């Protein structure tokens, strides 16, 4: 059985033996040549903005050659990017990996410029005529329609080229600064009478400790650590948000939010319906928080109590136990899902060990078509088991997109959480089924804490980011202003569910999502994903066999149709508040059950 010290690290040798191997240098160079060759092909076929293009045989031939080569290059570059990023994310002090990632970013500048040229080219065509004459175009219809629309929101060619070149030393660089600083941040803490330095990820994991004094000490030490790096992180955040504002305005978007709605394949009506339903659920979410406080013997929860386990007999999950449980429960849905999980564990797709230099949190990244890598910071808790299931859901989504081209598989973030929430729900329901009342309480507490974070905390993050974008149009925000804005949104959303004297003023520094210049408002898609996933799970419970017949196909199409069209396949209207309320009803039932369990202890 694996101990904490024996948690697995992922195997990257399926791509190259290591980053110092000649095979890596050869592959890296080959990928750069491929991008240069693609650029030459774009020049050959005059891929750029034109007044109007006649869709004749020559243009169809050129289009099909360009898109086939474009897909091929993108696939190989994405594999190379994931390969290098996996080294950076698990060891930010790996200077070779950092250097190669920086070098690759220069290649991404060229790819971004080629992408802009391609979008402008498509915008110059009669797309309907192209679709009528090319089967390859019809296979990419959704992407072409979106490119045609996006072409209306391009700056001039010279401005777009300049913006992409500057991004590497502006938004992208500020984002890397955040990742590097936070992954290398050390916290001095006294544990069991011994004072030593811990990585910030390990200190944040102490929030799961059953010892309230430990949680409080870790929380206070964490806040002190964020204070030490608050000035450069505030500079980073201010710079990224200003850049996003400027570019949105120059591209003709009414706001950064309007641009991100397009990116996420939904409309304003859908967002407003979802957020309104979320706001209406806040009293219920506060019921959960108050019930958890009672279970812990507290008058009110502090921020550092949010992840506290309830009771002293909570089951400890070794990594091996988590592995066996996930495979078995995925098998209750389908052999294909269980097979994916088994492959991920057996072939070492997972890096589970928390360690210095490794970034906090968890994610799943596609490595090759149908093959992924999962980063986690595992602790022997149900919450970590649930996180593994969640990330393996992303891997299952990637598996179902294996036969799609890169340009067909660009899922918006709103739909990217579909399989992960579904898999997380499978695990939760299975864990509850045979659990004692004490374990049910712990599992529901963990599950509801995650749901509360996504519904309540994500709303606070959305409001915070909206506030930053608005205020940043006038001037930079100081560290104190960012802290106060963060606290304001936490008070507004958590209300009397938390102790206002013990909130988290540095969540803007913690969350790397704020520092992604390519994806502003990297928050509400998580709420969409949770509630859409719960809605799909309800459909599965109503008709298991009928659901299975269409689910894998749905996952394969998330980059090929818009969210509303995809949802309609299962009778879901995402533009109505009623759907979102019905998904939230699942959480209300869990809160009711949780309250009843609390009364028995």
N, C-alpha and C positions, 0 to 999 in steps of 0.2 A: 504494500500500500504506500502511495506517495505521501511523503511528509511535506511540510512547507518548504524545506530546503530542496526537495526533489521535484518541485513542480516543473512541468515540461516547458521547454523553449522550442520555438518553431523551427522547422527544417527548411532552409532556403536553398539547399544544395541541388534541388531539382531544376533550378534555373542556372546557377553557376556554382562551382565548388566553394568559392568565397570571393570577397571583393578584391583580393590581391592576386587572384588567379589570372593567368593570361587569357582564359576563356572569357572572363568578365571584360577585360580591356578590349578584346576583339569584338564582343557583342555590343559594348558601349559604342565603339567606333562605327560598327555596322549600322546601328540605329541612327546615329547622326548622319551618316551618308544617306540613309533611306529618307530622312526628312529633307535633306538637300535635294535628293532626286525627286521627291514629291513637289518641292518648290519649283523645280525645273519643269515638271509636267504641268503645273498650274500656269507657268509662263507660256509654255508651248500652246496651251489651249485658251490663253487669254482669260483665265479665271479671275474675274474682277467685275466691278460695277460697269454696266453699259446702259445706254438710254433705253434700248429694247432689243431683245434677241429673237430672231426667227427660229422656231423649233423645227429644224430640218434634219435630214439624215446625218449630216456632219456634226451638228450639235448633240444629237442623241448619242452618237458614237463617242464623242469627246466626254460627255457627261458620264457614260457608263465606264469609261476607262478611268476617269478621275475618281469616281466614287468607290470603285473597287480598290484602287491603290490607296486611297485615303483611309478606308476601313482597315486595310492591312497594316499600314504604318501606325495608325492609332492603337491598334491591338498590341503591337510589339512595344511601342513606347509606354503604354500603360503598364505592361508587365515589368519593364525596366524601372519605371517610377515606383511601383509597389515594392519591388525587390530592394531598391536602395532605401526607400522610406522605412522599411521594416528594420533596417540596421540603425537608422537615425532615431526612430521612435523607441527602440529598446536600449539605446545607448547614445544619448545626445553628445557625449564626449568622444565619439568615434570620428576623428578628424577626417579620415579618408572618406567615410560615408557622407559626411557633411560637405566635403569638397565636391564629391561627385554629384550630390543632389544640387548644389549650387550651379555646377556646370550644366546639369540637365535642365535647370530652369531657363538657361539661355536658349535651349532647344524649344522649350515650351513657349517662349516668346515668339519664335518663328511659327510654331504650330498655331498659336493664337492668331497671328497675322494671317496665316493661310485660312483659318476658320472664318475670319472676317471677310476675306476675299471670296470664299465659297458662299457665304451667306449673301453677300452683295450680288454675286453671279446668279444665284437662284432667284433673288429679288428682281433681276432683270429679265427673267424668263416668263413665258406663259406656262405656268406649272400644270394647268389642266391639259394643255397640248402635249407637254412632256410625258405626263402620266398616261396619256392615250397611246403613246408610241413606244414606251419603254417598260418592260416588265420589272427591270431592276429599280426604276423610279417608283413603280407602284409598291414595291416591297419597302420603300423608304418614304411613303406618302406623308406620314405624320411629321417626320423630320423636315421634309421639303415645305410643307405648309407652315410649319413654325419658322423655318428659315425665311420664307417669303414675308411673314409678318415681322420678324425681327429686323429684316433689312430696312424697314421703315424707321427703325430706331437706331440706325448707325450714324455716327458722325461722318465727316468726310474721310476718305481713304487715308489721307496724310495724318489726320487727327487720331484715327483708330490705330495706325501703325505706331505713332508716338506713344499713345496710352499704353499699348501692350509692352513697348520697350521700357517705359518708366515703371511699369507695375512690378518688375523684378526687384527694383530698389525702393519701392514705395509700399503698396499694400501687401504684396507677397513677403517682402523683407520684414515689415512690422509683425506679420503673422508668425514668421519664423522666430523672431525675437521672443515673442510670447512663449512659443513652444520650448525654445532652448532655456529661457530663464526659469520657467515653471518646472521643467523636468529636472533641472539641476538644483532647484531650491532645497536647502537642507533646514531642518528644524531641530533645535536642541530641546530635549525633553527628558524628564526624570521618570523612568519606569522601574518600579520595584526597587527604588533606592539607587538605581544606576542611571547616571546622566550620559546620554550619548546623542549623536546626530542621526536623524531619520530623514529619508526622502519625503517630500510633501505628500506623495501618494500613500505612503505607509501611515503618516499621521492622520490623513483624512479617513483611512480605514479604521482608525481607532474610534471613530464615531459609532461603530458597531459594538463597542465594548459594553458588557453588562454593568460595568463599574461607572457610575455617573461621575465620580470625581475624575476618573481617567478621561472620560469624554470631555468634561469641562476643561481640564488641563490641556488636552490636545487641541480643542477649539481655540483657547486663548493663545496657545503657542502658534497655531496656524495663522490667526489674525495678525500676530506680531510679525510673522514671516512675510505675509502679504504686504504689510506696511513697509517693510524694508525695500520692496521692489515696486511699490505703488507708483512712483514718479515715472519710471520708464514705461510701465504698462499703461499708465494714463496717456502718455505721449503716443504710444502705439495706437490705443483706441481712438483718440482724437484724430490722428492722421488717417486711419482707415475710414472712419465715418465721413470725414471731410472729402476724401477722394471719392467715395461712393456717391455722396451728394452731388459733387461736381459732375461726375460722369453721367449720372442719371439725368441731370438737367440738360447737359449737352446732347444727350441721345434722345431727348424729347419725351422722357417719362415724366409724369406729374410728380413722382416721388420715388424714392428707393423702394418703397413698399409696392408700388404698382409694378416696378420691374421684377421684383421677387415673386409676385403672384404669377407672372408669366413664366418665370423659371420653374415654379412649382406646379404649373399646369392646372391652376384653379383660378376662380374669379373672386372679385370683392364680395359678391353675394354669398358665396360659400364660406369665405373667411368670417364674415360677420355673423352668419348663422351659427357657425361653430363656436365663436367667441361668446356670443350671447348665451348659448346653451351652457357653456363652461361657467360663465358668471352666475347663472341661476343655480349651479351645483355647489357654489362655495359654502352655503350654510351646511350642506351635507358633508362636505370635506372637513369643515370645522367640527362637525359632530364626531368624525373619526379622530381628529387630533385631540379633542377633549376626552374621548373614551380612552385613547392611548395614555393620556396623562393620568387618568384614574387608575389604569392598569399598572402604571409605574409608581403610583402613590404620590403623584405630584399635583399641585393645584393647576399648573399650566406648564406646557412644554416649552423649553428653550430650544434654540436652533440646534444645539448639540444633542438634543434628545430625539431628533427626528428619525434617526436610524437605530436608535437603541432597541436591542432585543427585549422582548417581554418575557419575564420569568427566567429562572436560573437553569431550567432543564431543556432549553432549546437544543435541538439536535445539532451536532457538529458534523458537517459534511466534508469528508476527505475528498480530494480531487478524484480518486478512483471511484468512490461511491457516486459522485456526481456524474461521472462518465457512464457508469452502468445504468443509473437511473434515467438519464437523458436518452440513451439508446433504446432502453426498454419502452419508455413512454412515447417516444417518437414512433416506435413500432406499432403502438396502438392506433396511430393514424394511418400509417402506410409503411410497407417494407422499404419503399424508396427513400422516405424521410429518415428512417432508421439507418439505412445504408449510408446516407450522406454523413450522418453523425459518426458512425463507426469509422468511416474513411478519414474524417477529420481528426479523430483521436489517434487512430492507428498510424496515420501518415504524418503526424506531428504538424498539423496545420495551426496549432494553438500555442501561443506564448503566454503562460499563466502566472509566471513568477514576478511579484513586485520586487524591484531592486533599484538602487540609485542610478540615475540617468535615464530611467524608463519613464515615459509619459504616463500620466494618471488616466483612469477611466478604461474604456473598452471600445473596440470597434471591429468591424470585419471589412477586409479589403479584397477585391478580386485580384488574383494573381495571374491566372490564365483562364480561358473560357471554362466555366464549370468548376474551377478550383480557387479556393480562397485561403486567406490567412486571418486568424482571429487573435487580436491582442486583448488580454484581460489582466487584471491585478487580483488574483484569486485569494480569497480568505475562506476558511472552512464554515461558511454560512449558507443558508438557503438563498440569500440574496445573490451570492456569487453563482450558485447553481442556475438561478433564474437568468442572470446576465449571460452565462454561457449558452443557455438555450436560446436567448434572444439573438445573440450574435450568430449562432449556427442557423437560425432562421434566415438571416441575411445570406449565409452561405448557400442555403437551399434555394433562395431566390436567384442567386448567381447561377446555380446549377440549371435552373429552368430557363435561363437566358443563354445557355451555352451555345445554342445554334443560331443566335441572333448576331448580326454584325455589330460592330462597336457603335455605329451611328443609329442602329435600331434599339440599342440597349441603354440609352441614356435616360434612365428612370428619374423622374423628379423626386425630390426629397419626400414629398407628401406620400408617394406610393412606395418609397424605398423601405418603409417600416412595416409594410403589410405582412410579410411572412414572419418577421421577427416577433411581432406582437402575437401572431397566431401561435407560434411555437412556445412562446413564453406562457400563454394561456393554457396550452396542453399540459405543461409541466406543473403549473400552479394547481390546476384541478386534480391532477394525479396525486400531487403531494398532499392535498387536503383530504383525499378520499379515505385513506387508511391511517390518518394521523390522529393522535390523541387530542383531547381538547386543548391541552397546553400547546401542542405543536400546531394545531389549527390556528390558535391565537397568534402564534409567532409568524406563521406563513401569511395569514391575512394581514397582519401588521406590516410585513415586508411588502406584500403586493400592493396594499393600499397606500403605503408610503410612496412607492414608485408612481402609482396613479395620481396621488396628490401632487407629487412633484410635477408631473406632466400636465395636469390640468391647472393647478394653482400656481406653482412656481414658474412654469412656462409662460403663463399669463403675465406674471410679474416681470419676467425677462423680456417679453414682447413689449410691455408698456415702458420698461426701462430703455430698451433700444429705440423705441419710437421717440421717447423723450430726448435721448442723445442726438438722434438725427435732426430733430427740430431745433434744439438748442445749438447744435454745431453749425447751423447755417449762419449764426451771428458771431460765434467765437468759440475758442477752446474751453473745455470744462476742466476745472481743477480736480485734484484728488478728492478734496472735501465735497465738492459738488457731485461728483460721481457717487461717492459713498451715500450722500443724503438722498440722491435720486433713487439709488438702489433700495435704501431703507423705506422710502416713501411707497415704492411699488410693492414691497413686501408687506407693509402695513395694510395697504389697500386690498391685497389679495388674501393674505392669511388672516387678517382681522384679529378677532379675539381668540383665534385658535393657537396662537403662539405668544410667548412673553415678548412684548415690544422692547424690553430692555436687553434682550439676548437674541437679536437677529444676526444677519451676516452682511455687513456693509461692503465686503470685498468680493461678492459673487461675480461682479463684473471683471475682476482680475482672475478668478478661478476658471471661468468657463472659456475655453478656447474658441467656442462657436462665435463669440463676438469678434474674433480676430481673423475671420476668414473673409478676405476682401471680395472673393468671387461669389459668396453666398450671404448677402445681408439678410437679416431676420432669420438666422439659422436657429429658429426656436419653434414657431408654431407648427412646422411640419411634424414635429414629434407628437403634438396633440392630435393632429389629423391622423397620424399613423396609429396611435393608441386606439382612438375611437373608431376609426375605419376597421382596424383589425378586430376589435371587439364585435363590431357589427357583422363582419364576415363570420366570426366564430359562432354567433347566434344563428346565422344561416346554416352553418355546418351542423349544429345541434338539431335544427329542424328537419334537415334532409341530408344525412351524412353521405350516402352514396351519390346522390345527385350533385352535391357540392364537390365531391372529389373529382367528378368528371370534368368540371370546368376550372378548378382552382389552379392547377399547374399551368394551364393555358393562360389564365388571367395573369399569373406572375410573369410569364414569358412576354406579355404584351404591355407591360408597364411603361416601356419606352416608345410605344407605337400608337397609343391613343391617349386622349386627355382623361383626367381623373373622373369627370362626370360620366363620360361614356363607358369607362371601365366599370364604375360602380353600378351603372344601370344594368349590366349583365347579370347582377344578382338582385335586381329589383330595388336598388338603393338610390335615393335622390339626395345627393350631398348638398344641394342648394337650399334644403329645408331644415329649419331648426329641429323639426320632429325627429329626423334620423339621428342627429347628434344627441338629443335628449334620450332617445331609446338606448343608445350605447351607454350613456351615463347612468341609465337605470340599472345596468349591470353592476356598476360601482356602488350605487345606492343599496342594492341588495347585499353586497359584501359588507357595507358599513353597518347595515342592520344586523347581520350575522355577527360581525365583530363586536358590536355593542352587547349583544346577548351573551357572547362568550366572556366578555369582560365581567359581566355581572356574576358569573359563576366562580370567580377567583377572588 
